[in-house]
């Protein structure tokens, strides 16, 4: 199952960033289990090199995970904050990556049936120097990255579900 879809954002007059979506052969709860496991962040987020710490109540709003981005030795340590968390359907994050700035990331998980779902992600620069880059250029860099992130997220969720069906809420 690898159906992909791109919403360009023009459907609503260009007010929202483009959204990439992917069909996943696992229930929404299995995908949410990966999202809720902050220690897995660097395995599916493209560019994250490691997770250094995760707040105890991640992904509750206001909680953070502390990560590093970039290749060694040019690693930048920063954090991602949960802004909104609606298990197992929606997660909104503010991902920091200074000196580039911050990005708003919206992840939605929509069940397609008891054993499948569609996961989508929309991301754009929210503050900092990244906002100075024109939207089409930003999205030309963000969209392929998010496509790969969804592939990784889906594979982890599918693998966990296949190996341990019925235990989607455990890591």
N, C-alpha and C positions, 0 to 999 in steps of 0.2 A: 504494500500500500504506500504509494509515494506521490499521490496527487498533490500538485502544487498550484497555487493561485496567487496572483498579484492584483491587489486593488490599488489603483494609481492615485487615489485621493481626489481625483477630479469629480468623482460622483457627488461630492458635497461642496463643489466650488473650490476645491483645493485648500480647504481650511484644516484638513487633517493630513498627516504624513501618510504615504503609501503603506499598505498593510500586506505582508506576505503571509500566506497560510499553507498548511500542509495537513493532509489526512494522516492519522496515526492509528495503527491497528492495536489499540489498547484503550481501556476506558479512561474517561476524563480524570478519575481518581488516581490512575497510574501516572498520568502526566503531572498532576498536582503534587504527587509524592516526590517527584524529582524537583519541581520548583520549590517545594517547601523544605527540601534538604539543602540548606545553604552551602554545605561542604561540597556539593556536586556542581556548584556554580561554574567553576573553571573547566569542568568537563564538557559543558555545552555552550558556554558563552565564548564566542570567537574573540580572541585577543586577551582574555583573562588568562594569566599564567599560573596563579595560585590563589588559594583562599587562606587568609591568615587567622581569621576569627569570625565567629557567627554569633550574633546576639541570641540569647536563650529563647526568645519568643518569635524568632524569624518564621514566617514572613508577616507577622502582625504589623499594622501601620506604625511607623516610627522606628521600627527595628532596622538594624543595619547588618550587612555582612562586609567584612573588611578584606579586600582583595588586592592583587597586584596585576598590572597590565603591562604588556610589552615583553620583548625578548631580553634575556639577560645579556649584557649587564645594564641595559637601558630600562630597567624595571621601575615603574611608577607605582607606589602604594597609595591606594585611595579606598573609597567605600561606595556601597550602593545602599540606598534607603528605600524601604517599602513605604509607598504612599497610600496604597489601597490594596486590600486583600480580601477576596470573596471566594473562599474555597468551594468547590474545585474549579471555579469558572473564570476568575479575573485577578490579575496581579499587575499593579502599576508601580513602577520603580523610577527613582532618580539615580542614575548611574553617573558617578563622578569619575573623571579621568583628566584631572588637571595636569598640565597646563592647557589642554584642549577645551575643557569646560565640563558641562553636565548635559546629560541626555535624559529625556523622558521616554520611558519604554512601557508600552501597554501590551500585555499578553492576555489573550482570551482563549479559553478552552470550551468548545461547544460539543456536547455529546451527539454522536450520530446514531447511536444504538448502544446496547449494553457492553459491547466489546470494541467500540471504536469512537473516535472523536476527531474534530478538526481543531488544530491549534494555529493561532495567528499572532503576529507580532507587528507592531508599528513603533517606530523609533524616530526621534529627531533631536537635534541639538536644542537645549532649553536655555542655556546661558553660557557665557564665556566666548572665547575667540571662535569656536566652532560655528556660532551664529552668523559670523561675518562671511562665511562661505555660502555662495548662492545655493538655494534649496536643491536645484537639479544636480549640482555637483555633490552636495552632501549625500543625497539619496543614491547617487551612483556608487558611492562607497558603502553606504549603510545596507542597501538592499541585498547585495550578494552575501554580506556578512550575516545578515539575519536569515537568509535562506539556509546557509550552512548551520547556523545555530538551531533552527527548527529541525533540520535533519538529525543533528546530534541529540537534541532533546527527545525527539520521537524514537530514535533507536534505543536510547537508554530506557525510556518508559516501556517500549515494546519488549525489550530484553528482560527487564524486571518482571513484567507481567507474565511473560512466557515461562520464566524460571520459577516464579512464585505467584501463580494466579490466586486471587482472593486475598492477597496481602499487600495491596497497592499502597496502603497507608504506611507501610514500614519501609525503612531505607535499605 
